Every structure is written in structure tokens, then in C-alpha cells.
Amino acid sequence: MGERDAETGSPMTHDSIFRIASMTKPIASVALMMMYEEGHFQLRDPISKWLPEFADRRVAIPSPPQERVTGRYKTIPAEGSITVQQILTHTAGLANSYRGITQPEFLEMSAKTRPGDTVGDMLKRLATLPLNFQPGEHWEYGRATDIVGRLVEVMSGQTLDEFFKTRIFEPLDMTDTHFYLPESKVARFTALYRPDANGKIVQSEAPTADSRYVAEPHTYFSGAGGLVSTARDYFRFQQMMLNGGELDGTRLLSRKTVEMMTANHTGDKGIWLAGPGYGFGLGYAIVTDLGPAATPRSEGSYYWSGAFGTIFWVDPKEELIGIVLQQLRPYTHLNVRPDMASMTYQAIID
């Protein structure tokens, strides 16, 4: 449906390649849970066991209390260590680009990333910033899944790129999912768009070999948001999850680990990015209450989305997977994603 590149008129095809951004996070989370099944850690282990730069954290608090908006703060010792579970559930309190008292320092830190850097380099800088709240106190979106990916690297002895390729993509026959797109596949890469000041959709990145997804040094493997993929490949990954960890005779996880990943680990903490009626598991948002969630997806469904307008959901009750792939940022002025969910569920005939 649609065009891969509106400027050239190239049609969308079944093998068109999309920037999936934060839809990388569930893949990184599965990779870490594969390490869990191999006995490398327990969920309540401190991440400083593998990443010592995250030991002895401090927490920023407003100073004085009414100055939260200005970014002025003092720090106090963290009351506990950041755990693997908190990293997987976004409850560690890490500084981030979205909000929080340390947001200015995070943005300054992010600007220091240079070509050739690794995620490990970035995390060492992140570890110098105080936390926004005590570990486990709240839910807050950010770069936690980059720590997930880095833990996979340290535990496995492979780069995240190599682990994904050999342990997930090749076993699941995900042939077009990459951190950096080979030049031979650029012809299938989708263009990226944005709305201009008048609301007209205009191209912001052409699908060429000059794209950062092709041309940048192949060193920065972000578990938080670095992959490109196709509808087919991403469907195969989530079909593995819907099947309880197995696809076409290849098992990545046990059924019980999948159940643990897709349970609500955050209780009644507000998941502001998803909204009311949602909790959060190990790499996935979970529908916990249909009324507040205002969604036709069944309770127990799990999902996540990407910054360029992509989204997926898995509904075990209906044995259903939905995937919407578009390349538009920002995209919130359109209802493509909720409309697709509505159309999908109204088509179910019992």
C-alpha cells in the first residue's frame, strides 16, 4: 500500500525496508532474556556487576523544591542499585531526552557523540549523570535498552550486531533486518517524510547510500533504536513470541520466559508514553485494562512502536499480530495507527 518514495513514484513492495527505531527494543530484550535462560543473570541482579560505571548512583532532587523546571538540583545517594529488571522495564530513573530534572545535561551529553563511537562509550558518559528518581520508583522512557544491548555484548562476548545476526536473525530467517543497510539493498529502502509548516508532507531523508543507516561507521549498535527491517521479517520475530518462543522448529526462548516477559512488571506505575490502562513488561507495553486503554486490543496484548510512525501489537487471545509501517516524523497529527487497529478488529468474524 502506498509508495516507497513519493518523489520517484517507487511503489511500496512486500520487501520494502523501513527504519523501525524503538521497535528494536523488543529484539534487544529478547536477546538479553536468551542470556537469562543461559544462566548469566537473575532479574534482580545489579547491572554494575557487568557495567561497573553504574555502581554507587546518585539521584537528583530539586534545590530548592520549586525549581524543578529550571534544572537546578542537588544530589543524594541512591537507595539501591539499578537492577536488570529495572533496565528492562524503564524504571531505573536514567537521565533522558524527554523530561526530568537532568534533561539539559542529557542533551548536552548526547551532543558529544561522534562518528566511530560505540554504545559503550555513550553509556560511560550517561553513567556520570545523576538519576531522575530512585531506582524502581517510577516509569520513565529513555535509553535503558541501550544498556540492555550492552549487557548482551558483555555477557555473550559478541557485538550486538553479531549476536542479533547469528542468534536471532539467521535462525528466524530475518534476511533484511540490519543495523546498517548493505548498499545492495538501498533500492528497497523507504524515504522518510515530515509535515511542513502548512501540514504538507515533504521528504526529509531520501533512501540513498548517503543515509546514516548506510554510510555511518558501523560501530554504534543501539538496542534502543537502531534497526531497519521489513514487514515480513518483523512479523516472523513477533510470530516467534506469539508461538511461545518458537518458530518453524527454531526455539529462542521457553514458553515460560515469554510469559514472564509479557506480564506486567510495573504494577500501577503510570506508563505515560502508552497512557492509562497499560503496564510494562520486559521490553513490551502490556494492555492491563481495556476501558482506560481505549483500545480494541485484548487484555494481555503487548506492543511497542517507533519514532517514525511504526507500531506492532501481539494479541494472544485472538492469535493476532498487527504491524503498521510508515516513515513519517512527527506522525501524531494522523490517526493511522489507531485506525489500523480499529479496522483490524472490526474485521474479526467469530
N, C-alpha and C positions, 0 to 999 in steps of 0.2 A: 504494500500500500504506500503510495506517495513516491517521492523522488529521493535518490541518494544525494544528488547535487542539483538544486533548482537552477543554478546558473548554466549548467551544461545540459540539463534535461536528462541526466543519467537516471534510469529507473531504479527504484528500490528492488532488491532481489533477496531471495532467501538466505544468501550468504553475505549480505552487506555487513560491514564491520563497524561497530559503534563504540564510542567512549562510554564505559559503564560506570566510571567514577566510584562512588561508595558502594555499588553492588559488588565491588571487590571484597568488601568486609566479610560477608558470609564465607567466601572461599578461604580467606586467611584464618577465620575462626575454625572452620573445619580442619584446616591444616594443623592448627595448634591442638585440637582435640584428637587428632591422629597421634600426636606426641603424647597426649594424656593416656591414650589406650596402650601405648608402648611403655608406660610406667615412668615417664620423665618428670611428672609433677602431680600434685593434688591442687584442686582449685583454690584452697586457702593458703597455699604457699606464697611467700613474699616474692615479688618479681626481682628484688635485689639479690636473690640467690643467683640469678643469671646476669642481671644488669646492675652491678653494684653502685652505679651512679644514682640510682633511685633509692638508696638507703637514707635513713635519717631525714625524711622530708620535713619541710616547714609549711605552714598554712598562712595565707594572707588574710588579715582581718582589717576592716576599715579603721582608720585612725585620723580623726575621730569617727564614730559610727556613722554619722550623717554624710560622710564624704565618700560613700561607696561609688558614686558615679564618677568622681574625678580621678579615680585610680590611686589615690593616696592610701597607703596601708602600712601596717606593721606586721611582723610575722611571729607565730608561736609554733612550738613543736607539734608535729602530727601526733595524734593519739594512738596510731597504729601504723603498720606497714601497708603499702599498696599490695594487694593480692592479685593473683592471676584472674580470679573470678571478677574482681572489680574492673580489671582492664577489659575483659570480655563483655562486661555489662555497662560500660561507660559510667561507672560510679566512683572512679578514683580521685576525682577533683582536679584533673590536669588543667593547666592553662590552655586556652584555646582561642580561636579567632572569632567565635560567635558572641560571647559575652563573658562576664566575670570581671572581678577587680583587677586581674593581671592581664586582661586582653591587650592593653597597649604594649606591654613587654613581649607578649607572644608575637604580635605583629612585627615588632622590631626584630625579634629573633628570626622569624620566617624570612625576612628580607635578606638575611645573611646567607641563605642557601645559595650555593654556587654550582655550576656545572661540574660534574665529577664527584660531588658529594654522595654519600650513602645515607640511608635512613639511620644507620648507627651514628653518623656524625650529627644529624639533626637531633636525635634523641639525647645525646650528651648535652646539647645546648638547652633542650627542653627541661632536662633534669636540674638545671640551675635556677629555674623559676619556681616560686612557691606555688602550692596548690590553692585552688579557689575555695575549697572546703575540706573538712576532714574526710579521709578515705571512707567510702561507703555511705556518706551522709545523704547525698542527693544523686540524681541522674543528670549528666551534662555531656553533651556531644562534643567530640573533638578528635584528637589524633591518637586515641588509645589503641586503635587497631594497627597503627604503625608499630607499637610495642608488641602487639600480638605477632606480627610478622617477624619482628626482630627476635622474639623468643623462639620462633620456629627455626630461624637461622642458627642461633646459638645451640639449641638442643639437637638439631639434625646435623650440623656441620656443613650445610649447603646454603647457598644464597636462596632467597625466597623465590627468585625466578627459576632456579634449577629444581627446587622442591616442588613448586607448582607443576612444572613441566613433567617431571619423572614420576611424581607420586599421585597427581590428580589429573592433569590434562591428558597425558598419554593413556593412562588406564581407562579414562572415561571417553576416549576418542573425541576430545575437545580440540579440534585441529586448528582453530582460528582464534584462540584466546592467547593473548600475549601482553607483556608489559610494554614492549617496543615492537612496533609492527614491521615485519620484513618489507623491504621495498617491493618485492614481488607481489605483495598484496595491497599496495596503495590504491590500485584501481578499484578496489571494493570498499575503500574507506569512505565513510559518510562525512559530508560537510557539517559544520557547526554554525548555528544561527542565533540571533538575538533580536529582540524588538528594538527599533529605533525610537526616537523621541515622540514620533507620531503613532507608534504602535505597529508600524510596518515591520515585517520580519526580514532581516537582512543578514547576509553571511558574515560571520566573524572569524571563521577559520576554514580555508579551503582544504580539501582532502588531498594534499600533496606530500611529496617526500620532505618538504621543509617543516612539516608539522613536528612539534616536540615529541609526539608519540612515535616518530620515526627517527628524527635526526639527533636528539639529545644523546649525550654519553650514556651508555647502557649500564648505569651504576646505581640508580635510585629506584629501588623496588618497593613501592608503597603498598603495604597491606591495607591501608585505609582508603586507597582510591586510585590505583594506577593502571588498571587493566583495560584492554579493548577486547570485544568479543562479538559473537553473533547470536541471533535468537536460538539457533539450533544448539550451539554449544552451551549457552546458559540454561536452556531447557534441560539438557542432559544432566547438568550439575544438580539442578533442583529436583529432577526426577529421581536421582540417587537419594536425595533427602526424603522425598515422599515415600520411596520404597523402604525406608528404614536403614539407609546407609549402603545400599547395593544397587548396581545397575548392570544388566547384561552379564551376570556372573562375576562381576568385579565388586568386591566389598571394600569400602574405605573406612566405614565406621560400623559399630554394632548398633542394633536397633535401640538398645537402652541408652547409648550415648546420644543418639539423635533425639530421643525423648527428653533427655536432660537438657540438651541444647535448646529445645523448643518449648521448655517450661518457663514460666515467669519467675525470674530470679530477683526482681526488684520490688516485690510487694506493691504497696500503694504509692511509691515514689512517683512523682509526676514525670511523664515522658514527654516533655514539651514539644519535641520535634514531631512526634506522632499525634499527640493530643490525648484527651481523656478516653478511657476505655482500653488503654494499651498498657502492657508491661514490657519488660525486656528480658530476653534470654541470653544465650551465649552467642552473640553475633546477629540476632534477629529481634525485631519488634514482634510482640505477641498480642493478638486480639484477646482481651480478657472479659469485655463486657460490651455486647453489641449495641445497646442503647447509646451510651456516651460516645462510643466509637463511630456511630453513624455510618456504618458500612454494611454491605450485604455479605461480606466475608464471614464465615462461621467462627464462633469462639474456638480458640486454639489454632487458628490460622496464623501464619508467620510471614513476615515480609521485610523488605527494605527497598531503598530507592537510590537514585544517583543524581548528582548536581546538574546533569544535562537533560533532565526530564525523564529518565528511565525509571521503571519500577517493576517489581515482580512480587507475587504472593503465592504461597502454597497453602491450600485448604485441604487438610487430611480428611475431614468429614465428607467432603464432596469429591475427594480424589481428583483434585483440580489444581493446575498450575496456570497462573496468568503472568504474562510478560508483556510490557509495553516499552518499546524502544523508540525514542525520539532524540533529537540533538538540538536542544534549544535552552539557552540560559540568559536571563531568568525565564521561567516557564509558568510561574504561579498565577499569571493572569488568564491562563487557559484551564479548562476542566478536563483535559484529555484523559488524565489518569483515573479520576473517579468515574468519569463517563464510561471508560472501558470496563471498569469493574461492574458498573450497573448493567451494561449491555451483556456482559458475560453471564451474570447470574440470572437475568430475566430470560435467557435462552435455555435454562435448565428445564427439561420436561421430565417429571417423575414418571 
